Amino acid sequence: MNNDLLFSIESFPPLPESVKKINELCQFEEIDLKSVIKVIESDPILYTDILRFSNVPHHGFRHPITSISQAIALFGIAAIRGMSLTAALKAHPYTDVSPYGMSIHDWFGVMERQQRFLDLWLGKKNRAVIQSLGGLTFILEIGRLVASYALMLADKSHRFSEYEPEKLGLEEKNILGGSGDELAAKLFGFWNFDPLFVNSLEYSITPDEGLEARTCAALKCARTLFTLKETQPFSVIEPLLVRYGFDVNDAKIAYEILTDESRED
C-alpha cells in the first residue's frame, strides 16, 4: 500500500472517544458490561441512537426498550457494538459516498439490509457467528466511505461504475491502489480493533483467505445479495451456501422475510 493511501488512513477523522472505549472494553475475555453501559449513557448520541434502533418495529417487542441494559440483554454485546459504530458514523464529520452514485442515507440503508438479513438468517442457529464479529455486520460497506475519503485527499474525481462486490473491489484497486475493504481493514487495525474483526472485514468477499472462512462466507452472502445498487435474486448465493455448509432454506426464509418487509415499506 503506497504512502498516499497510508496517509489517507492515518488522517481519516477518528471515531468518538466513547466508541474507542467500548472497543477497548469489549476486547477483554470477561466484558465489564456495567462499564460499557456507563460509557454509552455518557454519550447522548450513542445512547439515543441505540435505543432508537432497539425499538424499531421489525424487532417485534411488545413493550418499549427503555435502557441500555435491556438492549444488551436482548441483542447481545456484539450488536450493541455495531449500533455504537453505526451511531458514530452517522455523526461522523465525513459522510460523502457520492463517488459510488449514492447518498449517505442510501449507503446506511444498504448496510441495514445486510445486517438485518444476517440477523434473521443466523440469529437463532448460528448466533456464535454473529457474536464473533463484534458488530461488523452493521458496517460491512465501511470501505466505501474510506475509499471516498482517499479519493478526496488525492484530489481525484471518479464515479465507480461497478456494484457487484468482487468487480467493485477490482475497480477500487485500479483507481486507488487498494480496495475499499483493504483500506477499511487498515483503518480499523490502526484504531486497534481486534484482529478477527479486521480480518473478517478485509476478507468478507474472499472467504478462503480469511482466518474464519465460513464466517467471511456468511458476510459475502449478505453483500452479494444486497449490493450498493440493488437487491439480487436469492439464487446468486445458493452455491456459496452449499459450499460452506449453510442451510439453504434458513437463508432463503430470511431473504423472503426481508424482501417482504421492503415491499411493505
C-alpha positions in Angstrom: 0.0 0.0 0.0 1.5 3.3 -1.1 2.3 6.3 1.2 -0.7 8.3 -0.1 -3.1 5.6 0.9 -1.5 5.2 4.3 -1.8 8.9 4.9 -5.5 8.7 4.0 -6.0 6.1 6.6 -4.0 7.8 9.3 -5.7 11.2 8.7 -9.3 9.8 8.5 -11.3 11.6 11.2 -11.4 9.4 14.3 -14.3 7.8 16.0 -15.5 9.4 19.3 -13.7 8.5 22.4 -16.8 6.7 23.7 -16.6 4.2 20.8 -12.9 3.7 21.3 -13.6 3.0 25.0 -16.3 0.5 24.1 -13.9 -1.2 21.7 -11.3 -1.5 24.4 -13.7 -2.9 27.0 -15.0 -5.5 24.5 -11.6 -6.9 23.9 -11.4 -8.5 27.4 -12.4 -12.1 27.7 -14.8 -11.1 30.5 -16.5 -7.9 29.4 -17.4 -5.4 32.1 -21.0 -4.7 31.0 -21.5 -2.1 33.7 -18.6 -0.1 32.3 -19.9 -0.4 28.7 -23.3 0.8 29.8 -21.7 3.7 31.7 -19.8 4.8 28.5 -22.9 4.6 26.3 -25.0 6.5 28.8 -22.4 9.3 29.0 -22.6 9.8 25.2 -26.0 11.3 24.2 -25.6 10.4 20.5 -24.8 6.7 21.2 -27.5 6.5 23.9 -30.2 7.9 21.8 -29.4 6.0 18.6 -29.0 2.6 20.3 -32.4 3.0 22.0 -34.0 4.2 18.7 -32.6 1.2 16.8 -33.6 -1.2 19.6 -37.2 0.0 19.3 -37.7 -0.3 15.5 -41.0 -2.1 14.8 -39.5 -5.1 13.0 -37.9 -6.4 16.2 -41.5 -7.1 17.3 -41.2 -6.4 21.1 -44.5 -5.9 22.9 -43.0 -3.3 25.2 -40.5 -0.5 24.5 -36.9 -0.9 25.4 -36.0 2.0 27.8 -32.5 1.2 28.9 -29.1 0.1 27.6 -29.0 -2.8 29.9 -32.3 -4.1 28.4 -30.8 -3.6 24.9 -27.7 -5.6 25.8 -29.8 -8.4 27.4 -32.0 -8.7 24.3 -29.5 -8.2 21.5 -26.1 -9.1 22.9 -22.9 -7.1 23.2 -21.8 -7.6 19.6 -25.0 -5.9 18.4 -24.5 -3.1 20.8 -21.0 -2.5 19.5 -22.5 -2.5 16.0 -25.1 0.0 16.9 -22.4 2.2 18.5 -20.3 2.1 15.4 -23.4 3.0 13.3 -24.3 5.9 15.5 -20.8 7.2 15.4 -20.7 7.0 11.6 -24.0 8.9 11.3 -22.5 11.7 13.3 -19.1 11.5 11.6 -17.6 14.7 10.0 -17.0 12.9 6.7 -20.2 11.5 5.1 -19.6 11.7 1.3 -20.1 8.5 -0.7 -21.1 10.3 -3.9 -18.3 8.5 -5.9 -20.5 5.5 -5.7 -23.5 7.3 -7.1 -25.5 7.2 -3.8 -26.3 9.4 -0.8 -25.2 8.7 2.7 -28.8 7.8 3.6 -28.9 5.1 0.9 -25.5 3.8 2.0 -26.7 3.3 5.5 -29.9 1.7 4.1 -27.8 -1.0 2.3 -25.9 -1.8 5.4 -29.1 -2.0 7.4 -30.5 -4.6 4.9 -27.2 -6.6 5.1 -27.3 -6.6 8.9 -31.0 -7.4 9.1 -30.5 -10.4 6.7 -27.6 -11.8 8.7 -29.6 -11.4 12.0 -32.7 -13.1 10.6 -30.6 -15.9 9.0 -28.0 -16.6 11.7 -29.7 -15.2 14.8 -31.0 -18.5 16.1 -29.0 -21.4 14.8 -25.7 -19.6 14.2 -25.6 -16.9 16.9 -21.9 -17.6 17.6 -21.0 -16.5 14.0 -22.6 -13.0 14.7 -21.2 -12.7 18.2 -17.6 -13.4 16.9 -17.8 -10.4 14.6 -18.0 -7.8 17.3 -20.6 -5.6 15.4 -19.0 -5.8 12.0 -22.3 -6.9 10.5 -23.6 -3.4 10.9 -20.9 -1.7 8.8 -20.0 -4.1 6.1 -19.7 -1.3 3.5 -17.5 1.0 5.6 -14.7 0.6 2.9 -16.8 2.8 0.5 -16.6 5.7 2.9 -12.8 5.3 3.5 -12.2 5.0 -0.3 -14.3 8.1 -0.9 -12.1 9.9 1.6 -8.9 8.7 -0.1 -10.2 10.0 -3.4 -11.0 13.4 -1.9 -7.5 13.7 -0.3 -5.9 12.7 -3.6 -8.0 15.3 -5.4 -9.3 12.6 -7.8 -12.7 12.7 -9.4 -14.1 9.3 -10.2 -17.5 7.7 -10.3 -17.4 4.0 -9.7 -19.4 2.0 -12.2 -19.3 -1.5 -10.7 -21.6 -2.6 -7.9 -21.0 -6.4 -7.6 -18.6 -6.7 -4.7 -15.7 -8.5 -6.5 -15.8 -6.2 -9.5 -16.1 -3.1 -7.4 -13.1 -4.1 -5.4 -11.0 -4.5 -8.6 -12.2 -1.1 -9.8 -11.2 0.5 -6.5 -7.8 -1.1 -6.7 -7.3 0.2 -10.2 -8.2 3.8 -9.2 -6.7 3.9 -5.7 -4.2 1.1 -5.4 -6.2 -0.8 -2.9 -9.8 -1.9 -2.5 -12.2 -0.2 -0.1 -12.2 -3.3 2.1 -8.4 -3.3 2.3 -8.4 0.4 3.3 -11.1 -0.1 5.9 -9.2 -3.1 7.4 -6.1 -1.0 7.7 -8.1 1.8 9.3 -9.7 -0.4 11.9 -6.3 -2.0 12.6 -4.9 1.4 13.1 -7.7 2.1 15.6 -6.7 -1.1 17.5 -9.9 -3.2 16.8 -9.4 -6.9 17.4 -7.7 -8.9 14.7 -10.7 -11.1 13.9 -12.9 -8.0 13.2 -10.2 -6.5 10.9 -9.5 -9.8 9.1 -13.2 -10.6 8.6 -13.7 -7.1 7.1 -10.8 -7.4 4.7 -11.8 -10.9 3.5 -15.6 -10.6 3.6 -15.5 -11.0 -0.2 -12.7 -13.6 -0.5 -13.6 -16.0 2.4 -10.9 -18.6 1.8 -8.2 -16.0 2.5 -9.7 -15.1 5.9 -9.0 -16.5 9.4 -12.5 -17.9 9.6 -13.6 -18.7 6.1 -17.2 -19.8 7.0 -17.8 -16.5 8.9 -16.4 -14.5 5.9 -18.6 -16.5 3.6 -21.7 -15.5 5.6 -20.7 -11.9 5.2 -20.2 -12.4 1.5 -23.7 -13.8 1.1 -25.2 -10.6 2.6 -23.0 -8.3 0.5 -23.7 -10.3 -2.7 -27.5 -10.2 -2.2 -27.7 -6.5 -1.0 -25.3 -4.6 -3.2 -24.8 -0.8 -3.3 -27.2 -0.6 -6.2 -29.8 -3.3 -6.0 -31.1 -6.5 -4.3 -30.0 -9.6 -6.2 -32.1 -12.8 -6.6 -31.5 -15.3 -3.8 -30.2 -17.9 -6.3 -26.9 -16.0 -6.6 -25.7 -17.2 -3.2 -27.0 -20.7 -3.2 -23.7 -22.2 -4.4 -21.9 -20.3 -1.7 -24.3 -21.6 1.0 -23.8 -25.2 -0.1 -20.0 -24.9 -0.4 -19.7 -23.6 3.2 -22.2 -25.9 4.8 -25.1 -23.5 5.5 -28.7 -24.5 5.4 -30.1 -23.0 2.2 -33.7 -23.0 3.4 -32.8 -20.9 6.5 -31.1 -18.3 4.4 -34.0 -18.3 1.9 -36.6 -17.7 4.7 -34.6 -14.8 6.0 -34.3 -13.3 2.5 -38.0 -13.6 1.9 -38.9 -12.0 5.2 -36.6 -9.1 4.4 -37.9 -8.6 0.9 -41.5 -8.7 2.1 -40.6 -6.0 4.7 -39.1 -3.9 1.9 -42.3 -4.2 -0.2 -44.4 -3.1 2.8 -42.2 0.0 3.3 
